[in-house]
Amino acid sequence: MIHHRDTEVQSKLLHEKLTEGIIGAAIEVHRTLGAGPLESAYEECVCHELHLRRMRFERQVPLPVSYKGVQLDCGYRLDVVIEDRVILESKCVEHILPVHEPQILTCWKLAVKRVGLIINLNVATLTRRGIVRKVL
């Protein structure tokens, strides 16, 4: 029998090594570029860094919405999906606001992925303050 606490620990550790590698790639790009460039520039550079680290990824992945049995194109796109397991969404905002997390969690649920990262690249030094890791 799995206890609730055991399930919490397993969820917190889900894809931990992969997310650490992704965060390392993002930190390397941020260290090189600094704060300021557009999200698209960061995304391009992070993808290059992921490639250098031999991680499989897809960019700007279309995310249809299933509504009453019909797949609808609502314009949702996931920034980057790494190893078909972790979603990376990058932001260039002053702060990650409470409204950002539910918006992104909805996309993750639609994509049927359990682990995602939100990285705010508009910070002087990319630390845990600019990184949110969520497990569904």
N, C-alpha and C positions, 0 to 999 in steps of 0.2 A: 504494500500500500504506500502510495506517495503522499506525503503530507504537504499541506499548502505551502509551508516554508520551503520545502525541498523544491517545489515547482518554481517559487520565486527565485531561488538561487540559480536553477537551471536557466530560467528566462534571462536573468541578468548576464549570464555567461554565454548566451547564444551568439555564435559567430564572433566571439570576443577577439580572437587572434586576427581574423579578417578585418574587423573594424579598427583594430590597432594599426594595421598596415595602411588602411585608407587614411586614418588620421595622420599617420606619419607622412604620407604622400602630400596631404593638404598642408601640413606644417612646413614641409620642404618648399612647396610652391610659394606659400605666404612669406617664408623667410627670404626667398629670392626676389619676389615681386613687391612685397610690402603691401600696405593697404592702399586702396584707391582705384586700381583698374576695374573695368566692368566685369560682371559675373561671367559673361561669355569668355573673356580672356582667361579668367581663373579656371573655368571649366575645361577649356582647351589645354591649359598647362597641367591641370590635375590629371586629365586623361593621358597626357604624355608621360607624366610621372608614374601613373598606374601601369602603363605599357612597359616602362623601364623596369618596373618591379614584377613584371610578368603576371599581372592580374587581368583577367578577362573582364570586359565592361561593354556596355552599350550606352550611347548618348541620346538624349532627347527622345526617349522611348514613348511612343503614343500610348495613351491610357484611355480606352473607350469606357463609357459608363453603361452598365447593363441596367436597362429599365424596362420592366414588364416583358422580359424575354427578348428584348431588342438591344443590340450593341449600338450605342450612339456616340458619335465623335463630338465631344464637348470641348475639344481643344486642350485637354489635360495632357501634359507631357512630364515625364520624370526626367530630371536633369541627367543623372547617371545611375545605372544599375550595375553593380559589381558582382561578378561570379554568380549572377542570377539569384543572389541571396540578400544583398544589402543595397538599399536605396540611399543615394547621396544627393541632398538638396543644398545648394549653396545660396547664400543671401549676402548682399552688400547693404546692410542697414545699420543704423546707429546701435540698436539693440534687437535681439530676438524677442519679439513681443509675445504675450500670451495668445494672441490671435494666430500667430504663425503655426504653432504646434497643432491645433485642431485641423487647420487647413491641410497641413502636410500629412497628418495621421489619416485623414480621409483618403488621400491619394494612395497611401501605403495599403490601406484596407482594400481599396479597389484593385490594387496590383497583387494582392494576396502575398505580400512580403511581410515578414515579422520584425525585421530590424532595419532601422533607418538612422541616418545622421543628418543633422542640420548644421551647417558650418557657416558662421558669420565671418566673412572675410574682411569686413570693414572695421577691424580692430588693430591697434598698434602692434600687439604681439598675439599670435594665435595660441591661446591656452584653453583650458577647460571652460573659461568664461565665454568663449566664442563657439563652443561645440556642444551640441545637444545630441545625446544618443537615446533613442527610444526603442523599446521592445513591445510589440503588440502581444 
